[in-house]
Amino acid sequence: MQTNLRGRDFIGDLDFSKEEVETVLDVAWDLKRKRALGEPHPLLRDKTLAMLFFFTSTRTRGSFEAGMAQLGGHAAFIDSDTTQIAHGDTAKEIGEIFGRYFDGIAIRQCDWQFGNKYINEVARYSRVPVLNMQDDIYHPFQCLADLMTIMEKKGRDLRRRKIVVSWAYAASYSKPISVPQSLILQLTRFGADVVLAHPPEFKLMPEIVEMARENARKYHSGFEIVHDMDEAFKDADVVYPKSWGPLVTTTDKNEGKVLIEKYRDWITDQRRMDLTKEDSIYMHCLPADRNLEVTDEVIDGPHSVVYDEAENRLHVQKAVMALTMS
Ligand code: CP
């Protein structure tokens, strides 16, 4: 496969240009079709991927592991708790050594103390591509799957499509901010009218918001921030409400706990879905806090595309692995 993505890391959403993301999507659709037809596609025969997890996962682990097997290679699950990382192995050791054993290194580390410093440090010392399975700033593979799903449901041209990335109430007050950050960064490159909705205290990182604004200017997309969930949902084509923690939880967890209780009514229910367009779609990266973030009626209802969205993790990840690791 001839492409300039060979050997490249994928850590932040903007590491690949808009055109390169389009290529990833083309390959993902081709691989999805091949899988549906039962056509073998061993693009990574005899290749190996290290999957280093510092944080739990259902979809990410399952889809990377299944994806590598379907591409003819092997993914090794490495749980950080059972490595020597606690006894001295640094990011340099992981990059240098796993870079010699494996053909790619995928890492999930969602810890505000590190941001994305750890994964960048591994990448600095690795001779093979480093793939971000989610850090505390970005969740780029989730976002590619989301983009693929939106285009499948709404068409590839997203201009004038109102896409709402909204905060939602959840039992936990400190869910990662990486998903909404990746969404506003990537979607503003595709011409959509992106609306970010959250209570005033649940801001995203200012530098990420500024990058989204710059994208919107460059790609003639819409980007606005509102603090009212009903206003955001009105006439939306796509709603993507999920919980995230306030930035203050990085210094004062109690403050976060008190804050979140003020916004219990930020739930996606049928009344709110009725504010959206008749053919709107409801998205969530999962896991969702059922009947706190979203009612069963909505997540199991006709607008919901959450299982197609989860499936597309497999296809976009296979595409990126094939393009970067082959
Ligand atoms: N959406 C997502 O990343 O799911 P997991 O946390 O289960 O991997």
Residues whose N, C-alpha, C, O or C-beta is under 5 A from the ligand:
A	BS01	CP	T56 S57 T58 R59 T60 R61 C285 L286 P287
